[in-house]
Each structure stands twice: as structure tokens, then as C-alpha cells.
Amino acid sequence: MQCLVENADDTIMTTEFDEIYLSQVLGKNVINNNGEELGVLSDLIMMPGESFPEVSHIIFRTGDGLKSLPWSEVALFTHVVISSVGINPPGLTRYEPREGEILVRRGLLDKQIVDVDGAKVVRVNDIKLGKFNDKLCIFSVDIGFRGLLRRLGYMGLGEKIARMLRKEISSAEIGWEYVQPLEPHSSRLALNIARGQMNEIHPADLADIIENIPIRNIRAVLDSIDPETTGDALYELEADMRNIVVNQLDSEQLTDILEEMEPDEAADILSDLPEDKARELLGKMDQEDAEDIQELLEQEDDTAGGFMNSDYFRLSPDCSVGAALDLVRTTGDEVETVYYGYIVTDDDHLEGVVSLKELLMSSAETHISQVMVENIKTVCVDDELIDVLETLTKYNLIALPVLDEDGLMAGIVTVDDILEHYLPRMHKLHR
């Protein structure tokens, strides 16, 4: 996890400052310089600053409602005393919410943060404040157990128990430079770390993150990642959650995502949608992509056809090994599985298969017919999945060609897709 260095950025901290945690001051009395009580500290108003977010006002509760006081009129701000300048500070007014401000307590405490390095969601337990250039600023958010104990008022007890057990209470803070509201001027949404790194998270981890954040925040997270990554994450979600996420997206955005997905995965998503919605999305997609997906949607669910992918590494019968490897380099990223190349005629007859290993070990001038295997193991679109699994296992294959009713190449089915179907069932049987 990316964490704040204890004193933040030493190149920035050139002026003296005192650190204090929000939990240590909330509920403290606010007094004037004559010692008279003005109210009880309720919250702080945060505004963007040059280096860190700055507290522009403090908010305290009085007998007749909330009052706000500009930071410039705060004389002392410690965990012991909070006082104003003068007896009747001129800036003291009734608190009225203003556009663009974020209330620190209400908007940040208990909010969730996407920990990119750990690929998980963590909660803000406390907030570290400090003085910088005579401003009260937010330096970091505390997501650790220490912050939770401090917040609950059990820090002393926790440290006593830790000493007895000869343990240390772990500290985990994230510097504000890694934390941003998911949307500008939003105090209601979760926080996010290094949004540019979201595209680098494994889709399965990203799916876990999506499942653990409030539904209202999902759209903001998806807007920060590219369509391909979004599609991969969608496919990893359980069907119910996937439908919730899909409903957060408009048709144009969802169409872009589906076009970036493998046809079999896009077909799985569309098959869970209402028929009219699926038809609408297919109508907005590129015609060739839509036709591939439509063909898969017409297959029975628990068959080779229902699990096949119509995108595969296709080679011409008259190409050379060198040409095949060039094709791997130029188009390999568009195909999910390139372990095998399938030699297919213009009219979709499958003539042979060649492994990527065989291509790499052969000279560039070698004709593809000299290295391809002609005795090909195949399955038909209507074969049951158990038959597909048995064939993959018996011959130790990563993928199998799927032929249609006329014996023509329709696609491939991969071992990972079949195992993904069977492993949860096997797990239940052995529980």
C-alpha cells in the first residue's frame, strides 16, 4: 500500500507544524479568548489548497444550531483547547452549506478507499491534520487499527494490552497525495487512490473492489478505467451484481465495453439482460461483432457452442511459419488464446492446427503444412460440456476447435472456461 511518510514530504514541510488527529478534537469545547464557551466542535470545512487540502472554517454546535468560524480567527487548535481570537469574533456566523466545500467529518470519516496495491477496499478510521503555512491542512487518512482504537477512545487500553502481549499496534496511513474524491466537490462518495493505476489491477481484484463499494459509487469507478478493463471486470462479477453494474451504465458506454470484450464473454453478459435491452445493445454494436455475439447467444448454454469463443488465431493454409509469427505479433492482442494457430480455408474448413511452440522452433521459410497437425481433436457445437472436459483432459489440451453442424470451424473452447464452470461444483461436492 502506498503510505504517507511520517512527516509527509520533507521538501515541502519547511515551516513548523503540529500534528493532530480529527478524533482528538471532535466534541471538544470551543471557547473565546476570555474562556467563555462558544460551542462544541462538530466538523471542519475543507477546501482545495496549494499543497494539501486546507481547513477554511471550523463548525461547532451551539444551543441554537451550527455556527462557523473562519480559520483565520482561530487562535488555538489543539487536543486540549480550541479558542477564537477576541471575545466576539467578527467572522462568527450561522453555518450555511456552500457549493464546493467538503465537511471533513461527514464527508471523509468512514468513507471507503480503493487500495490499488492491495486490490481491496479499506475504511477511513481517522484523519491526520497538521499546520502548514499557518493553515490547518489534511496530511493523511488513517486506515489502520490504531486509528480505529483512537477513534473509539480505546487507544490507552489498546497500548496497555499490546505491551502485555509484547506486540505493536500497527499503523497504516495513506498520504493525501494518493487520495482523491471520486468526483469533484463530492463529500458523499468514496475515495480512490491513484486512479491511473486502476487499469493495472487484475480484473478479478477489480471485481472484488466493485462488489465492496456502495452502488452509487460504481459508475464513478468505472468512468476511471478503460472499456477493455471494465469488460474484463464485469465478466468476473456474479450475475446479480453484474446486472446492477450494467444498470449504472448508459447504452453508449455499455456498447463500447461489449465491443472490447471477447465475444463469448459479451454473450454471457447479454444473455443475463432482458431480451429487449440485449437487442438494443446488439443494434448499436459494430455489425461484425454483433453477428459473432448473436451466433453465440443462439447456442445452448451447457454445450460446447455455448462456451466457445468465435475469435481464435486463424491462419491461411498457404502461409509460412514466418508469416504466421508476424500475424501473432500484429493481431495476437486481439485474440484471447494464441497457444494454437488454426489453419482454416476461406470456406471455414479446418485443415490443421499448430502450436505456438512449434512455430517458434521452426524456420521462417517453412510452409505451415509441414508443421501443422492434421489429426485434429475437435468437438461439435452441441456436445455436452462433460464430453468437452473429457477430451481436453485426455489429450492434455489448452483449447479445442468447435465445429458446427456442417463440420465447419465455428470457434474454440478453452480449458479455463470449462474449469471455471466445473470447479465451483466440485468445491461444493467436497465441502
Rosetta blueprint (number, residue, H / E / L):
1 M L
2 Q L
3 C L
4 L L
5 V L
6 E L
7 N L
8 A L
9 D L
10 D L
11 T L
12 I L
13 M L
14 T L
15 T L
16 E L
17 F L
18 D L
19 E E
20 I E
21 Y E
22 L H
23 S H
24 Q H
25 V H
26 L L
27 G L
28 K L
29 N E
30 V E
31 I E
32 N L
33 N L
34 N L
35 G L
36 E L
37 E E
38 L E
39 G E
40 V E
41 L E
42 S E
43 D E
44 L E
45 I E
46 M E
47 M E
48 P L
49 G L
50 E L
51 S L
52 F L
53 P L
54 E E
55 V E
56 S E
57 H E
58 I E
59 I E
60 F E
61 R E
62 T E
63 G L
64 D L
65 G E
66 L E
67 K E
68 S E
69 L E
70 P E
71 W H
72 S H
73 E H
74 V E
75 A E
76 L E
77 F E
78 T L
79 H L
80 V L
81 V L
82 I E
83 S E
84 S E
85 V L
86 G L
87 I L
88 N L
89 P L
90 P L
91 G L
92 L L
93 T E
94 R E
95 Y L
96 E L
97 P L
98 R L
99 E L
100 G L
101 E L
102 I E
103 L E
104 V H
105 R H
106 R H
107 G H
108 L H
109 L L
110 D L
111 K L
112 Q E
113 I E
114 V E
115 D E
116 V L
117 D L
118 G L
119 A L
120 K E
121 V E
122 V E
123 R E
124 V L
125 N L
126 D E
127 I E
128 K E
129 L E
130 G E
131 K E
132 F E
133 N L
134 D L
135 K E
136 L E
137 C E
138 I E
139 F E
140 S E
141 V E
142 D E
143 I L
144 G L
145 F H
146 R H
147 G H
148 L H
149 L H
150 R H
151 R H
152 L H
153 G L
154 Y L
155 M H
156 G H
157 L H
158 G H
159 E H
160 K H
161 I H
162 A H
163 R H
164 M H
165 L L
166 R L
167 K L
168 E L
169 I L
170 S L
171 S L
172 A L
173 E E
174 I E
175 G E
176 W H
177 E H
178 Y H
179 V E
180 Q E
181 P E
182 L L
183 E L
184 P L
185 H L
186 S L
187 S L
188 R L
189 L L
190 A L
191 L E
192 N E
193 I E
194 A L
195 R H
196 G H
197 Q H
198 M H
199 N H
200 E H
201 I L
202 H L
203 P H
204 A H
205 D H
206 L H
207 A H
208 D H
209 I H
210 I H
211 E H
212 N L
213 I L
214 P L
215 I H
216 R H
217 N H
218 I H
219 R H
220 A H
221 V H
222 L H
223 D L
224 S L
225 I L
226 D L
227 P H
228 E H
229 T H
230 T H
231 G H
232 D H
233 A H
234 L H
235 Y H
236 E H
237 L L
238 E L
239 A H
240 D H
241 M H
242 R H
243 N H
244 I H
245 V H
246 V H
247 N L
248 Q L
249 L L
250 D L
251 S H
252 E H
253 Q H
254 L H
255 T H
256 D H
257 I H
258 L H
259 E H
260 E H
261 M L
262 E L
263 P H
264 D H
265 E H
266 A H
267 A H
268 D H
269 I H
270 L H
271 S H
272 D L
273 L L
274 P L
275 E H
276 D H
277 K H
278 A H
279 R H
280 E H
281 L H
282 L H
283 G H
284 K H
285 M L
286 D L
287 Q H
288 E H
289 D H
290 A H
291 E H
292 D H
293 I H
294 Q H
295 E H
296 L H
297 L H
298 E L
299 Q L
300 E L
301 D L
302 D L
303 T E
304 A H
305 G H
306 G H
307 F H
308 M L
309 N E
310 S L
311 D L
312 Y L
313 F L
314 R E
315 L E
316 S L
317 P L
318 D L
319 C L
320 S E
321 V H
322 G H
323 A H
324 A H
325 L H
326 D H
327 L H
328 V H
329 R H
330 T H
331 T H
332 G H
333 D H
334 E H
335 V L
336 E L
337 T L
338 V L
339 Y L
340 Y E
341 G E
342 Y E
343 I E
344 V E
345 T L
346 D L
347 D L
348 D L
349 H L
350 L E
351 E E
352 G E
353 V E
354 V E
355 S E
356 L H
357 K H
358 E H
359 L H
360 L H
361 M H
362 S L
363 S L
364 A L
365 E L
366 T L
367 H E
368 I H
369 S H
370 Q H
371 V L
372 M L
373 V E
374 E L
375 N L
376 I L
377 K L
378 T L
379 V E
380 C E
381 V L
382 D L
383 D L
384 E E
385 L H
386 I H
387 D H
388 V H
389 L H
390 E H
391 T H
392 L H
393 T H
394 K H
395 Y L
396 N L
397 L L
398 I L
399 A E
400 L E
401 P E
402 V E
403 L E
404 D L
405 E L
406 D L
407 G L
408 L L
409 M E
410 A E
411 G E
412 I E
413 V E
414 T E
415 V H
416 D H
417 D H
418 I H
419 L H
420 E H
421 H H
422 Y H
423 L H
424 P H
425 R H
426 M H
427 H H
428 K H
429 L H
430 H L
431 R L
